[in-house]
Amino acid sequence: MYRVKRGFRPSFSGAFGNGSDVRSEFETTELQDSEILYAEYDVEFYNGSAVVLFLRDGKLYEVHGSHCSCYGLEGQWEPEETTLEVLLRRPMGGRMSIPAAVLGQIVQE
């Protein structure tokens, strides 16, 4: 089971400014009982890639999506359960990495 430390504020980056942006771009309603921890959507010359980390029922999930100029992120909402250990093993600054400042706020119980 996971939780975030008291006072944690979610981190949004790129074209994601808040949870509504995440739901809209992915065209999903699945985040109703979830807490977004980190969401980044980088768009350059109509190509984009996104990563979302969220907490639901004490479990961590991540979603990755990408697109070319033809489409957006719609239809790519496929949450995968993950662990803090897995996230910490990824090289920082890579395409699938979550910032250390966010990971440091996650507590395993």
C-alpha positions in Angstrom: 0.0 0.0 0.0 1.2 3.5 -0.9 0.2 7.0 0.2 1.7 10.4 -0.3 3.2 12.6 2.4 0.9 15.3 4.0 1.1 18.5 2.0 2.0 16.8 -1.3 0.9 18.8 -4.4 0.6 17.0 -7.7 3.1 18.0 -10.5 1.8 18.8 -14.0 4.1 19.7 -16.8 4.1 20.5 -20.5 0.6 20.6 -22.0 -0.9 19.2 -18.8 -1.9 22.0 -16.4 -4.3 20.0 -14.2 -6.3 16.8 -13.9 -8.9 18.0 -16.3 -6.3 18.3 -19.0 -5.3 14.7 -18.4 -8.8 13.4 -18.6 -9.6 15.5 -21.7 -6.4 14.6 -23.7 -6.8 10.8 -23.0 -10.6 11.0 -23.2 -11.0 9.0 -20.0 -13.3 9.1 -17.0 -11.3 6.5 -15.0 -9.6 9.0 -12.7 -12.6 9.7 -10.5 -11.3 7.9 -7.4 -7.7 8.5 -8.1 -5.0 11.0 -7.0 -2.7 12.2 -9.8 0.8 12.5 -8.6 2.6 13.4 -11.8 1.5 14.2 -15.3 3.7 15.4 -18.2 2.7 15.9 -21.8 5.4 17.0 -24.2 4.3 18.2 -27.6 6.7 19.2 -30.3 5.9 19.8 -33.9 2.5 18.0 -33.5 4.2 14.9 -32.1 3.6 14.2 -28.4 4.4 11.8 -25.5 2.8 11.7 -22.1 3.3 9.9 -18.8 0.9 9.9 -15.9 1.5 8.5 -12.4 -1.5 8.2 -10.1 -2.6 6.5 -6.8 -5.8 4.6 -6.4 -6.8 2.4 -3.5 -3.3 2.4 -2.1 -1.7 1.2 -5.4 0.5 3.1 -7.9 -0.4 3.1 -11.6 1.2 4.7 -14.6 0.0 5.4 -18.1 2.1 6.2 -21.2 0.9 7.5 -24.5 2.4 9.0 -27.6 1.2 10.2 -31.0 2.2 11.6 -34.4 0.6 14.6 -36.0 -2.5 12.5 -37.1 -4.0 11.9 -33.7 -3.7 12.7 -30.0 -3.7 10.6 -26.9 -7.3 9.4 -27.2 -7.8 5.7 -26.8 -4.4 5.2 -25.1 -5.5 5.2 -21.4 -4.2 1.8 -20.3 -3.1 2.0 -16.6 -0.4 -0.4 -15.5 0.2 -1.2 -11.9 3.7 -0.4 -10.8 5.8 -0.1 -7.6 8.0 2.6 -6.1 11.0 0.2 -6.5 10.4 -0.1 -10.2 10.1 3.7 -10.6 13.3 4.3 -8.6 15.3 2.0 -10.8 14.6 4.0 -14.0 17.3 6.4 -15.1 16.4 9.9 -14.1 15.7 12.2 -17.0 14.7 9.4 -19.3 11.4 9.4 -21.3 9.7 7.1 -18.8 11.2 8.7 -15.6 9.2 10.4 -12.8 11.1 13.3 -11.1 12.8 12.4 -7.8 11.0 15.2 -6.1 7.7 13.4 -6.8 9.0 9.9 -5.9 10.4 11.2 -2.6 6.8 12.1 -1.6 5.5 8.5 -1.9 5.4 6.4 1.2 5.1 2.6 1.3 3.1 1.3 4.2 
